[in-house]
Each structure stands twice: as C-alpha cells, then as structure tokens.
Amino acid sequence: MAAGLNPLIFGLTTAISSRSMYPAAHPQAMEATQRLYESLQATLAERKTDSITFLVVGEDLVEGDRPIRHTTLYVETFQRALARRGVERLSLGVAAATEELELFLAGMCGLGPLATTDNVILGKVNLDFGSDEDGEGQGAQGEGTGGAEDGSGEVRGFSERDLDAAQESFSTFRTDRKGSVKALDGVMWHLMEGLGRSSRSLLLLAPLKGADDRAFIHSINVSLMVLAQGRSLGISGQPLHDLGMAALLHDIGKLSLPPEIVHKQGKLDEREEAIVRQHPELGAVHLSGVSGSTTLSVLVAYEHHLRWDGRPSYPVLRNPRRPNLGSQLTAIADTYDVALSLSPLPRESAQDRALAVVEERAGTFLNPALCSNFAWLMRLETNDGIAEG
C-alpha cells in the first residue's frame, strides 16, 4: 500500500464502525472520530499536501493514480463501506473539522444524509464530455464530486475543460515525455470509470471537440474503444488501465513527424507515406526512454500496424510474427476510427461502413474473433441509441 495510507484507512474504517454502534456523543465514537482526524492530519503532513482523494473504480480502490491493493482487511472493509452507500469519490481536506468528519460518519452509517462539506467531498466520479442535441449530458452525471466548479455553483465531472488539459499533456510529449506520460496516466482512471458507469462514454469525440488536434482526438477515441473491448474480455483494474494507456499512446510517434505531412488532407505521395510509416518505431523508441511508460505501451506503439496473419506490414520484421493482444485490440479500434473519420457519409451510415472495413480486414490484418466481438459491442451501443455523435 502507498506510504502513509494504512493509518488513515484504519482510522476511517474503525470510525465508521464505532459510529454505527454508538451515538455521536458516546466516548467511543468521539475517540474514534478524533483518531480519524489525527490520522488524516498526519497523512497529509507526511505527503505535504492539502487533501487526499479516494476513488472506487470498478473493483479497485484508487488513491491518486494507483489502485490500493487489499493488503489488509481494513482496505477491503473501507471499500465495501463506500460501495454500500454509493460513494465513488471521497476527498478529505486538511481543514476538515471533527464536526465535518462526524457528519460524514453519520452519513456512511445511514444515520443521516450523505452531505458534502467544504472539506469532506463525497459523490460520483463523472465522465462528462458535453451535451447531446437534446441538451442532456452525455457523460455519467453524479452528485457532489470533488471536481472543479463551472461558475454556476454546480460541480462538474470530467468535462471538456479536463480534456483540454489532457490534450495539452499529450501535445507536450514533444518536450516533456516523462511529465506527459505521468499526467495521462492519471487521466486513464477517469476514462475507465466513466466507461464503467455509462456506455455513453463510448462515443467519438471529434464532433464535440473539432479537428484542432486530430492526433489527440483519435488517440482518445481508440483508447475508449480498447477499454470497452478489454472490459468485455474480462480485463479490469491495473491491467485494463495499462491497456488503455497503451492505446492512448499508440500513435505518439507521429508527434515527431512533420505536421504538414501528418495532417495532410488527401492522399500521401510515396515519400510522405514512407515518413509516416516511421511512427511505430519512433513511438516505441520514445516510450522506451520514459520511466513512467509500460512495456505494453512500447509494444503497442511498435506493433499496432502489424498484420494478424503475420504477413509483411510495417515496421518490417526480420521474422514476421503476430502482434500481442493489446496491439490487436488497438489495431481494430484504430481501423474503425480512421474509417469513420474519413467517411463522407451521414453518421449512422458512416458507422456501418467503418464496421464493414473492420470486418473486411478480419482474418488478414485483424484478429477475426476480436473483430466479431468489436462489431457486437458497437452494434449493441448503436441499437441502444447510446453511441451517438
């Protein structure tokens, strides 16, 4: 477990337990609340920070951008307590008074309403990419999260403003690779949680964000679709996070290529095509030099254009082989998103055509079994009226 969290989670668990058995004014409950206050102050002082946030993401309890393993019974008990009351986000601030902690404990025990205060913030973890044509939010709407306010007094979720920050981190990879990967690593937990709460997060962002940075939009789209595929295959927690991160970074090598070639409208000439085909190797080289990147990210960056049937593609391999599972999932999402973005057809027809392109490549460029699963996922979304642009 991350350093310093054991006493705090122990304090949270025992305080919730004590408050469920005794009234607020009972010495046992008062002592447990005071111990919780002291452990919170000690943890924040040790970390030199003003607040700490816990997230429930699928089956994981997450603090910061890393899951907390169930190394003690208290971790599991604390996560169950949050889940039982529907709390997916808990932020505790350094200025939290014992009265605020008592209000939180009473809510957690069902002895009062779950209430957010200035220094104890509870709620849902949201993924809100904007509004659809009917004016309804397209992300999972939650109450009282610890997100920033939009000026109306309402706390928003992971919104377009957050995407702007993620886009900036993506773009600064050219000059700050380690910092960019670390920032995007945290974003991935939000994407995972949003996908788990609402299939509306499985949408294409280009109509909402425009084409100011196609590489970023494309990478987010591919990452969301890879996360959906991974979840459907039973992948969760840290492995799913790593899979999503690898997909998010699959085209990172293109940031080292001339923008006028990468973003050229129309067909590339032979010289330009040769330059673009360098991006898998460039991406793998760049990521292999970043301490925060995973082996899977390096592999997916290198392999996502390799053919499933092992026939020659690019990069050119001395001994052709099949790409790994992460690369295969990324290649399917990559194919679909590119076909969709290039289609001049109306939205629904364009989606059908993009799926047809995926199915045409099944058995050659793409894994046929995974293509079938992907087509099922996308048609399920469309038939439910959820994956609207």
N, C-alpha and C positions, 0 to 999 in steps of 0.2 A: 504494500500500500504506500501511496505517496507520503513523504515525511510529514509528520505533524497531524495527520488526519485521524489517527487512531483515538486519541483522547477526545477529539471533537465528536466523532461519530458515536463513541461510547457515551459521551455526555448527552447527546441528542436522544439516543435510544433509551437510556435509563431515565431521563427526564420525562419522556413520553410515557414510559411505563409507570413511573411514580404518579404522574398527574392522572392517569387513568384509574388509579386505585385510591387516591386521596384528594380532598378538596384543595383549592389553591392555598388556603391559609394553614394547611397542615404542615408541621415542621418537616416531614419527609419530602413533601412536594416543594416546599420553599428551598430546602437544602439542595435538591436535585436541580432546580432552576438556577440557583446560584452557581453550582458546579458547571452547569452548561454555559453560563455567562463567562466564567473564568476560563474554561477550555476554549471558548470562541476567541476571547481576547489573546490568549496565549498562542493559538494557532495563527491568528492574523499578525501578531507581533513577530513570530518566527518567520513568516513568509513575507513580512514587510509589505503588506497590502491592506487595503481598507475594507475588503469584502471577499467573500468566498461563495461560489455558486455550485450547487449540485444539480445534475440533470438525470432524469430517468429516460434512457434512450433504448427502446426495445427491452431487451433482457439485461441491460447494463446500467449500473450506476456510474455516472461520469462526473469528474471534477476537473475543471479546466478543459483540456482536450484529450484526456486519457481516461479509460474506464478504470474503476476501482475494483480490484479482484476481491471475491468473497473470501478473504484470508481469515476473517473472524466471524463469529456468529452475529456480532453486532452490525456488521455491514449488511448482511442479508436481512436482519430484522428491521433495520432502518429503511432499506429499500422497500420491503413489504409494507411498512407503515405509510410511506409516501404513496405507494401504488394503491393502497386500500382507500385513501382519501382523495385519489385522483390528482395528486400533486406531482407534476413532472418537472417543476423547476422550483428550487429553494435557494434564495440569495440571502445571506446574513451579513450585515454591515457592522463595522467596528463601533458605531454609535448605538447599536441595539441595546435598549434598556431592558431590565428584568421584566418590566411591565409588558413590553412588546413580546418578549420570549414567552411569558405566561399566556398571552393571547394566542400565540402560535401553538403552544402545547395544548391549550383547551380545544382549539380547532382540530388538531390532529387526533384528539381523543373523542371527537364527536360531542364535546360538551359545550360547543359554541360554534359560530360560523368560522369558516376559513377566511381570515381577513389579512389583507396586505397592508403593512405599515411602511413608514419611511425607510426602515432599516431591516425589516423582515418581509421579503417579497416572495409570494407564492403564486403559482399559476401553471399554465401550459407552455410548452415550448412550441413556438409557432414557425411556420414557413409560409410567408405571405408574399407572393410575387406580384401583387397588384389586384386590380378589379377586372371582372369579365364584363361583357357587354350589358349585362343586367345590373351592373353595379355591385354585385356580390363579390366578396373576397375570394380569390382563387386558392388561397392557402388555408391551412388549418387555423381557425380562429380560436384563440384561447383567452382566458381572463387573467388579468393581473400578472403578466410576465414581468421579468426584470429587464425587458428591452427598453430602448430609448423612447421618448415621447415624441409625437409628431406635431406638437404645438397645440393640440386640441384637448390635452389632458388625458387622452387615451393612450395606453401603452401599446405599441405596435410590435409585431413579430419580426421575423427575418424578412425584411422588405426590400424594395428596390434600392433604398439607400445602402443597405448592407451589401447588396450585390455590387454597388459602385465601389465599396471598399474592397470587396473580393476581387473585382476587376482590376483595381489599382495594384493589389498584391500580385496578381497574375502578370500584369504588364511589367512590374519592376523586377521580374525574374531576370531580365537582361542585365541588371546592375547589382541586384541583391538576391542571389539564388537561395541562400540559406534562409533569409528572412521571409522570402515569398513562400517557400515551401512550409515553413512553420505557421504562417498566417493562414494559408489554405488548408492546412491540417485541421485547424480549429473549425473552419467553415464546414468541413465534411460532416462533422457530427450534427450540425443543423440540417444539412441536406438529408442525412439518414433519418433523423427524427421526423422531419416533415414528410418524407415519403412513407414512413410507417404510420403516421396519423391520417393522411389523406392522399388518395390516389390523384387528387387534383395537382399535386406537386409533380406528377409525371406529365409535364407539358413542355412544349417548346417555347423558349423564352424570346426568340427572335422577334415575334410580333409585338412583344411588350417592351423590349429594350432597343429595337432598331438595329442598324448594322454598323454602329460606330466601332465595334471591335468584334469582328466575326470569329476570330480565334477563341476568344473568351466565351462567347455565347455558344459556339459549337462544343467547346470542352465541357461546359456546364450541362448542356443537353445530353451529351454522350455519358457523362458521369451519372446523371439521374437515371438514364435508361439501363446502365450497367448495374446500378444499385438495385433497381427493380428486378432485373434478371437474377442477380445474386440472391436476393431475398426469396425469390420463387424457387431457388435451388436449395434453400435451407441454410444459406450462409448468413451469419449475424455477427454482431459485436465487432471486435477489432479486425477480424478477417474481412468483414464487409466494408469497414472503414478503409482498410488498406486497398481493397479492390476499387472502391470509389475514388480514392486519391490517385491510384494508377491511371484510371480512366480520365480523370481531370487533367492529368499531366501528359497524356499520351502524345499530344501534338506540340509539346513545349519546345521542341527543336525548331519549329517554324519561326519562333521569335528571333532566331539568329540569322534568318534569311532576309533578303531584300524585301521590304514591304510591298514595293511595286509589283513584285512577282507573286508573292503570296496572295495578295488581294486583287490580282488582275481579273478583270471581267472578260470572259471569253476563253477560248482555247489557248493553252500554252504552246509555245514552239518547242522544238527539240531541246534547245539549250536550257530553256526555262524549266522544262519538265525534269531534266537531269539535276538541276539545282534543287527543286522541290523534293526530289527523291532522296536528298541527303538528310532530311529532317529526322527520320528514325534514329540514325546513327548519332546525329548531333544531340538529340534529346537524351539518348542513353548516356552519352559521354558527360553531358552537363549534369544529369541527375546522379550519376555515379560519383561525382565530386562533391555532392551536397550531403552533409552528415545526417540531415533530417529525413532524407528520402529512403524509401524501402527498396529492397531487391526487386519486388514485384513492379514497382514504378519504373525501374530501369528496364526490366524485361518487356513490359507492355509498350513503353516508348520505342523500344527496338523492334518488337515483333508484330505490331498491330497491322502491318501490311503484308505479313507472310501469309501464304495460302494454306488453308486447312489440309488440302490434299498433298502438300509437300512439294508441289511443282515450283519451279523458279518464280520468284517475285522480287521484291526489294525489301530490305537490303539483300544483296546477292550472297548466299551462303555457300561455302565450300562443300558442306554436307547438308543438303536440304533436310528439314525436319518440320514437324508440326509445331505451331506456337502453343504456349501454355494456356490454361483455361481463362485466365484474366485477359490475355490478348485476344482470345477467340470471342469473348463476350464484348470486348471493346470494339473489335472489328465489325460485329453485327450492328451495334449502335452507331458506329461511325458511318457505315454504309447507308443506313436508314436516314440519318440526319443530313448527310450530304445530298442524297437523292431528293429528300423533301425540300431542302433549301434551294435546289436548282430547278425544281419543278415550276412551270408557269401555270399549272392547273389550280383550280379552286381548292380550298383547304382539304375537304373530305376526299376529293379525287386525288389530290397530291399524296395524301396519306396512303391511299390504296396503291398508288403507283410506287411509292417508296417501299412498301411491303413487298410488292411484286419484284422489285430489284433485289431485295434481300433473298427472296425465295428462288430467284433465277440463279443466284450465286451459291445457293446451298449445295454442298457436295463437292464444290471446287474451291472457291475462295473461303467459304464459310462452313462451319460445322452444321450439318443438316438437322441434327437433333436439337441443337441450341436455336437454330433458326425457327423451327416449329414452335418451340417454347416462346420465343420472342414474338412471333406472329400471334400466338394465342393471347399473350399479355396485352399487346397493342390493340387487338380487336376487342378484347374484354373491356379495355378502357374506353374505346370509341363507342361500343354498343351501350355502355352505361351512361354515355353522354358526359364523360368526365374529362377526357383528354382533348379539350377544346383549345384552340389557339387564342 
